[in-house]
Amino acid sequence: MQLPRGGPGGLVGAAPRSGAGKTTIALGLMRALRRRGLAVQPFKCGPDYIDPAFHAVAAGRPSYNLDTWAMAEGTLSDLVARHAATAEVVIAEGVMGLFDGVAQPGQTARGATADLAALFGWPVVLVLDVSGQTETAAAVAMGCARYRCDVGVAGVILNRVSSARHLALIAPAFERIGLTLFGAIANDADLTLPERHLGLVQAGETADIERVKKALAELNLLPEDWGGKTICVPISAKQKIGIPELLDTVLLLADLTEFKADPARPAVGTIIEARLDKGEGPVATALVAAGTLRPGDFLIAGSVAGKVRGMRDFRGATVREATPSTPVRVLGLKQVPAAGDVFHVVTEEREARDVMRSQTKFRRSTTLNDALAAAAPVEGEDASVSAVATLNVVLKTDVLGSREAVVASLRELATPDVGVKVIRTALGSINESDVTQAEATKAVVFGFNVPIVPQAADLARTRRVFVQTYKVIYDLLDEAKKQMSTMLKP
């Protein structure tokens, strides 16, 4: 399918994975083209209702979802033709990785960003997070460019480039493979978006709420108390203030916007949190966006699948069915899904089993490769780079949210003299395999809110591997700093 003759040209901003910075760069492109006088029509691939609000601010016109899994081809065509008719250029932001979609096709395709690009003939601008790599970035881009013959990669934007020297090591590789390098974005902590949760800003745990409001204002999201329309609710879970006001605000917004969903369709929603429980196994907190989730449903969340064998509410009470906007704890998945994964219910058990089998094969093949890759030097690094001491870390946490927070905090500890590399993260207790991998890669093992299996503790003492678990993140970070200080050259 192509846009009608005379319609605007378009492009798709995509990345090999989530978190590469495609939203930041898509917003920058929209704003830059708008400032040059062009009418930009934004779209968002998939069932995302947060990023389109930012699109509208940057482009100056509403953004719409284009979901090839949930929408029929005629609906997609009508949405693009109707809303892009008065625009001069279309920018569609992708979702997750470029080729990531659900296991089986839906109304039109699998919901992948690549499906949308192929459907409308839009070229892909690939955003690559190149932190910690050089020529590998070109290899990843070449794989994306050649993976599907109906998806064209027009060029690449590099994100989180450390220095001019870092860029000089990367650029020649793109010349060799013939992919255009459109530009590079420096690794700058200021180039981050504020928390994208209905414009609500947390206080108490935020050091300077006025700074956060200023950042919102720079994106034209002017807080109400500054004369704007963006609702800011100061809250603090520690001080137990603002929670009732936050709930009232959310309910008020829901009433004013008149959100609607079809409870009769198969359930679709988002994984909010997930953890590995010692007694219950993988437990995922899911928020149903549409449809109704029931025990016995076959559920696929990202690359994880399983049969729902039970659901509970936040009080622990059994839930018989979860209708739209209902959060529940789901039991029965075979593995722990990732926070942010979109889940959907399938009608046939075979689909769920296919996903589980493919994921099991993938885990078996990558476990050894991950350990070898962590221990091996990076090809292309010069002696000065490889000579920098690095603290290797094996991390085990109780939930995915904790894992993300600890990993981010550990990476911020890196200095020009001592780096930090998290070679493996997982949920659950610290076991013998963690100690074995730490010994092979000369790493330390940190746990957060997880126990140490007695056999693992014995093995760690025998092999002289540092293993410790913590309940306070600052204690873990202090130990990491202590370990890094011992690696400094005299």
N, C-alpha and C positions, 0 to 999 in steps of 0.2 A: 504494500500500500504506500502511496506517495501523497503528499499534500496536493490539493488542487492546483492546477497551473495558475501562476500568478501569486500564489501564497508565499509567505515568508520562508526563508531558509532556517534550518534549526541545527542544534548540536546537543549532545548528551554529555553531561559531566559525570564521569564514573570513576571507579577505583577497583583494584583487585580485592580490597577488603574494606570493612567498616573502620572508621577511625582514621582514615588516611588524610582527611581534610577536604573532602569534595564539597561539603556544605559551605565551608568558609570561602573556597575558591569560586564556587557557583555564585554566591552572594556578591563577591567582588566583581565578577564578570558582569552580572546584572546591573550593579550600580555604575560601573565604569561605562558600559554601553549607554545606559540611561543618561549619564552626564554628557555624553557626546551627542545627545539629541535623538537617539534611536528609541523606538517603541519596542520594549522587550516583553514577550509573553512567557512567564515562567510556568513550568509544570514539575510535578514530583512523581517519580515512579513508585508505585506500591501504595499500600494503605497507611500513609503517614499524614497526620493532621497537625504536626507541630512545625516542621520545616516550611510548609507553604505559607505560614504566617510571616516568617522571615523573608521569604521570597517576595511577598506583597510589599513589604517595606522597601526592599532593595530595588524592585522593578517598578513600583508605583502602580501596580495593577494586580488583581487577585490571581493566585496560583491554584492549580487544580490537580487532583490526583489522576494518574493514568495507570491503572492496574490491569495488566494483561491476563492475570489469573481470574480476577473477579468480574471483569467487564467484557462484554461482547465486542467483537470487532467494530460493529456499527456504532456502538456507544463511544468507543475510543475515537473513531473517525469524526463523529459529530462534535465531541468535546474540542478536539484540536481545530477543526474547521471553523467552529463557531467563535472560539475565544482567541484564535490566532489571526482572524480575518483582518483586524485593524492593527496588527503588529508588524514590525519590520524584521524581527528575528525571534526565534524560539530557543529558549534554554531549558532543557529538562534535566533535573538532578536525579541521579540514579539512587538505588537502594542496595545496601550490603555490597557484596562483590559483583563485578560486572556480569558474570554468568550464573550467579546464585539465584535459584528459584526453588519452587516446591517440586516434589518427586514426580507428580503427574500433572499434565496440562489441565488448565481450568477452562474458562469460557473462550479464551483466545490462545493463550500460551501458558508458560510456567511462572509468570510474574517476575522474570529476571529483567534486569536493565537492558541486557543484550536483545531480549525479545522486542522491547519497545523500539530500540534503535533500528533493528531489522525491519520492523513493521512499517515505520515511516521513512526509512532511508536516511536517518540522521547520522552523521559521523560522530564518533566518540572522541572526546578529549579526555585522556586518561590521567588521573591524578595519582602520583606515586609518592608515598612516604619513604624517603630514602635514608632515614636515620639508621645508622649502623650498617650501611651497604654502599657499594660503588657500582661495579659493572653488573652485579646481580640485578639491579634495577632495570637495566636494558634487556636482560634475559626474560624478566617477568613481563615487560612491555611487549617483547617480541612474541611471547607465548599468547598473550591476550590478542595481539593483532592477527595471529594465524589460527586461533582456535576455531572460529566460525567464519566461513567464507562470505556469509551474508551480513557480517558486522564489520564495518570499516573503522579503524583507529586513525584519526586524522593527525594526532600528535600527542605530546606528553607535557604535562606541567609537573615539575619536581617540587615536592613540599618538604619542609624541615631539613633544608640544606645547611650543614654546619658552618661552612666557610667557602671562600673562593677556591681554596685548594681542593676541598671536597667536590665542588662542582667540576673542577678541572679533571678529576679522576673519573667522573661519570660521563661527561659530554662526549668524549671520543667513542665510547661504546655505542651511543645512539647514532653517531655518524656511520659507524660500520654496518648497523642493521638497517639504516635508511629510514628511521623514524624521526619526524620533526620534533625538536625540542622547543616548545613555545615560550618557556620561561621557567624561573626557579624562585621559590619562596624561602626566605631564611627561616631558620629554627628560632622563632620568636615567641616567647610565652604570652606576649600581648595579643598575638593573632589567634585568639581563642574566643569562641562564642560563649555568652553567658548560658546558664542552665536553661534548657528549652522545655519548661514545664508550665504552659499556659501563662507565661509572664510572671509567675510567682517567684519571689526572691526570698531566700532564707536569710535570717539574721541570727544573731547569737553565736552561731558557729562560724559566721563570716566576720573577718577582722574589721572590715570597713564597708558598711552597707552603702554609704554615700558613693564610694568608688564604684560599686556595682551598679547603682542607679545611673551614674555618669556614663558607664559603659553601655547601658541600655539606651540612654538618651542619644549616644553617638550613632546608634542603629535606628534612630527615629522612633524608638519605643519609649516615649516620654512618660515617666511615672505620673500617676494621678496627682500626687501632692506637689508635683512640679508643673501642674497645669495640663498634663497630657491625659491619655486614655488607658495606659498600661497599668494594670492593677498590681500593686506591690504589697504583700502581706508580711510584715516582719514577724518571724516566729523563732522560737528556741525550744527544742525538745529538752535540753538540759535544764533550762529555767522554767519549763512548763508554762510558757506564755504564747499566746497567739494561735493555738491550735483550734479553738472554737471559731475564731474569726476566719481562719483558713478554710475550714469545712463549710462555713456559711458562704464564703466567697465562691468556692467551687460549685456549690448547689445553685447559687444565684446565676453564675455563668451558664450552668447547664439549662436553667429555666429560660434565660434570655436567648440563648442560641438554639434552643429547641432541637437538641440532638435526638436522632431517631435511628433505630436499628431493627432489623428483621429477626425476631426470635425463632422463626420457623426453619431457617436455613441451618446447614451444618456449622458448628461453632468455628469462629475465627477470632484470634486475639493475640496478645503479646505476653511473653514470659517476663515478669517483673524481677523475680529473684529465683535462685535455685541453690540447693545445697545437698550434700550427701549425709543423710541421717544414719547413725549407727544401727538403729533398729528397723527403720522403715525404708532404707535405701534412698535413691534419688527422690527428692521432693521439690516440686516446682510451684512457685506462686504465679498463677496465671490470671490475667485480666481479660475477660471475654468482651470483645468489641461488637460482635454480631453473632446471631444464632444462639443455640442453647447447648451447653456442655453437660453430659450425663455420664455416670459410671457405666462402663462397658463400651464407650466410644473408643475408636482407634485414632490416636492422636499423633501427628507429626509436628515436631518443633525443631526447625533448622535441619540438622542431620541426625536428630534423635527421634525415636519413635517408641510407642508402647500403647498398651491398653489401659485406659483409666479404670483403676480398681477401687478408687475411693477419692472423695473430695471433702475438705474441711474448710470452715470459715476461719476468721482470725482468732476466734475464741476456742477453736478446736472442735466445734460441734460438726457433726456429719451434715453434708449438703447433698441433697438428692438431685438437684439440677442447678446450673449456673446460667442465668440469663444475661443479656447485654449489660455491661458496666459492673458486673459482679466479679470481685476478686476471690479466688479460691486456691487452696493448696492441693495440688494434684499428686496422687500416688500412682505408681504403676509404670513409669518410664524406665527404660533399661539403662539409660545413662543420664548424667546431669546436663541439661541444655544450657545454652548461654543466655545470660540476661539480655533482653532486647530481641531475642529470636521471635519471629512471627510463627504462631502455631495454627494448624487447621485440622479439622476432623475429616477422615476419609471413610468411605463406606465399606471398603474391602480390607480385610486383615492382611491380604497379600501385599498391598502397597506399604503398609507399616513394616511388615517383615522384610521387604526388599531394602528399605532404608536401614533397618537394624543390621542386616547382613553386610551391606556395603560399608557401614560405619565400623563394624568389627574388623573387617579386612584392613581398613585404613589405619586403625589404631595399631594393629599388629605390625604393619609394615613400617610405621613411622616411629615407634618407640625407640628402636635401636638407632635409626637414622638421626633422631633428635640428639641422642647422647653423643654420637660420633661428630655431628655438626658442631655441638657445643665445645668439644675438645679440640677440634681442628682449627688451625689458623686460617684467617680469611685471605684468599688469594688476591694479590694486588696490593696488600698493605706493605708499606716500607718498614724499615727497621725501627724508625722512631715511633711509629704507631703501635707495632706489635710489642715494643718494649714497655709500653705503659702497663702498669700493674692493673689487674682486673679482679674484683671480688665476684666470684661465681656463686649464685644462690639457687638452691632448690627450695621452692616455697609451697607449703601446704596450708590451706585455709578452710574455714568452716562453710562459707558461702561465697558465691561469685562476687557479690558486692565488696566483701572484704578483700578478696584477691585483687580486684582492680585498684582499690585504694592503696593497698600495700605495694603493689608493683609500681604504681605511679610515684609513690613516695620514695621507694628505693632508687628509682632511676634519677630522681632529683638530687640524690646524694653524690652523684658522679662529679669528679673534679678533673682538671687537666692531668693530675698526677696519678689518680686512682679511679678507674672506671667501675661500674656496677653492671653485671649481666645476669639477668634472671633466666637461667637455662631451662627451667621447667617449673610449671605451676599446675596444681591439681587440688581437688577437694578431698577431704577425709583425713584419717589418721596418718601419722608418719610411720612408714613401714620399711621393711628390709630393702626393697627395691630403691627407695629414695636414698638410703644410705649408700647402696652400691653405686648408684649413679653419681652421687656426690663424691665418692672416692675416686671414680674414674675421671671425673672432670675437675678434681681439686676444688670442690665447692663446699660451702656451709649449708646446713639444712635449717631453715626457719619454719616454725609453725605458728599459726595465729588461731587461737581458740580451738585447737585440736589436740588430742592426746598423742603420746608416743607409744607405739606398740612395744611391749617389753622386749621382744626378740630384736626389734630395731635398736633399742637402747643398748642391748648387749653387743650387737654387731658394731655399733658406733664406737663403743669403748674399745673393742678389739681392733678395729681398723683406724682408730684415732681420727674419727670424723666428728666435726663440731655439729651437734644437734641440740636445738633448744626451741621451746614453744612459749608463746607469750599471750597475754590477755589484753595488753595495752599496746597500741601501735607505736607509741613513743618509746617504749622499752625496747621493742624490736629494732627501731631505727637507731637508737643509741648503741645497741650491740653491733649493728652494721657499721656505724661510724668507728667503733672501737676496732672491729676487724680490719677496716680500711686503714686505720692509723698504723697498724702493725706492718702494712705492706709498703709504707712510704720508705723511700731510699734515704739512708742517713746523709 
